[in-house]
């Protein structure tokens, strides 16, 4: 996916959080140029202080990929760094 598409999707997820009365934050986990996890803030709706967007996205990615390590995925904030031209990737050893 292109950087603009990734950022657009993250913003859509943030809008979803806002519609649910949450702080408007959306997150994606990208692995090998594929979105494998998405999340948006849900701590209020889920009554779970850990239900932040990036945690939700990592949980979804781990479930989808059946992996407990997402070392090859971009770290939280990766889309923001890419938008500024400073993408960082972490290869699997």
C-alpha positions in Angstrom: 0.0 0.0 0.0 1.1 3.5 -0.6 1.9 5.8 2.3 -1.0 8.0 1.6 -3.4 5.0 1.6 -2.0 3.8 5.0 -2.4 7.3 6.5 -5.9 7.6 5.1 -6.9 4.3 6.7 -5.4 5.2 10.0 -7.4 8.4 10.0 -10.6 6.5 9.1 -9.9 4.3 12.2 -9.4 7.5 14.3 -12.7 8.8 13.1 -14.3 5.5 14.2 -12.8 6.0 17.7 -14.2 9.5 17.8 -17.6 8.4 16.8 -17.6 5.9 19.7 -16.7 8.7 22.1 -13.0 7.8 22.4 -9.9 9.8 21.8 -9.5 9.8 18.0 -6.5 7.6 17.4 -6.2 4.8 14.8 -3.3 2.4 14.2 -2.1 -0.1 11.6 0.5 -2.9 11.7 2.1 -3.3 8.3 4.1 -6.5 7.6 5.7 -7.0 4.2 3.7 -4.1 2.8 0.4 -5.6 3.9 -1.9 -4.4 6.7 -2.1 -7.3 9.1 -3.6 -5.4 12.0 -5.9 -2.4 12.6 -7.0 -0.8 15.8 -8.6 2.3 17.2 -8.9 3.6 20.8 -11.5 1.7 22.8 -10.5 1.9 26.5 -13.8 3.5 27.5 -16.1 1.2 25.4 -14.2 -1.9 26.4 -13.7 -0.8 30.0 -10.1 -1.8 29.4 -7.2 0.6 30.1 -5.0 -1.3 27.7 -7.4 -1.0 24.7 -5.4 1.7 23.0 -5.3 1.8 19.2 -1.7 0.5 18.9 -2.4 -2.4 21.3 -5.6 -3.3 19.5 -3.7 -3.3 16.2 -0.9 -5.5 17.5 -3.4 -7.9 19.0 -5.2 -8.2 15.6 -1.9 -8.6 13.8 -0.7 -11.4 16.1 -4.0 -13.2 15.7 -4.0 -12.8 11.9 -0.4 -13.9 11.5 -0.4 -16.5 14.3 2.8 -14.9 15.5 3.7 -13.7 19.0 6.6 -11.6 17.6 5.9 -8.8 15.2 9.6 -7.8 14.9 9.4 -7.4 11.1 6.4 -5.1 11.4 6.9 -1.4 11.7 6.8 0.0 15.2 4.0 2.3 16.4 4.4 5.6 14.7 5.8 4.1 11.6 3.1 5.6 9.3 3.8 9.0 10.8 7.6 8.6 10.2 6.9 7.5 6.6 4.7 10.5 6.1 7.7 12.6 7.1 9.9 10.6 4.8 11.7 8.7 7.5 10.4 5.1 7.3 12.1 2.6 9.6 11.8 -1.1 9.1 13.0 -3.9 11.4 14.0 -7.1 9.6 13.4 -10.4 11.2 16.9 -11.8 12.3 
